[in-house]
């Protein structure tokens, strides 16, 4: 039976783990036990960022993507980012500056349900997009929480600092 109490188990595991263990925690966790319905919010104009948990060490967000919705090219304010795809198909495109200081696409990768991606600023920049015909759901773990990041402005062709916000905020409490 799917339940929100399993989210508490995930949060407890993450809070008791070091950042070096987050990859294995996410890969080993059975997300099929979790009912995410209460955390989902959908928009016809943009993907949504829905905060499920936040403390000084990490934040856990559920992103809801309608077809063709995507992010701008962005960084992570020096923090680490894991993306676990719960449903659908997401394309991640990676960027870096070349020797002439021009931002170039380096590679891309498609992810399907139950696959995990990792990104941080040392690896460059990236953007994500829902590339399936239906909805996609992804779980994002940021260590530490990210309040601002740089986003690439297509018109001016430069990065600008952007304050991040949540579409919904339903803070779960950490249970011992």
Steps between C-alpha positions, in 0.01 A plus 500: 500500500635842404538742788651833590659348810762349270612853415579534871723193470685659209545828686626315808747299290630814331531688830698211652727464195798695381488679169727228358221247563213692336553328165461152648209606724308621195592201284407249771174661615167350384317808370213279383381497863440878505182679404616842375150625413476745792826665389418529130398830345476556127511809282424534131769770467802368693636203693431528873742480795332346804697491824444190710779550756766757577759540773850646513655186343269421210172566328276250324278625217246336273502652152192456283550532124235519231615410145779722362545696824861563592748705693738767380869412488608543862753436774453387861660772713787267590273223632450139394181389323350154452200446273307175533243454224180352639285508186537598134813591306731795556785618282796660675727715284847590633689822423846638568712792388746427220851647479357819350261540797198417283232283660465179300291186525727218609263202502149385584340205672144372516368355824199277552323397819724368778818658366720742693702799383760707687614856431704776660677814385837323466341297218366809322143609439190313390137525403220247534194445283207260500529321166219246533145549373357482851584641839831442676580506871849539641636513853781753554738482793722804558776495758486773637178683413530738205335842527669663198669378186628635173277450196598559140298775336448405134440860387807661654713181481628548856433337835283693745448434868151373577323454831329163519157438646257217551161457339391309812662447839376209712774451755511147639642467847803286572396204716744310720 
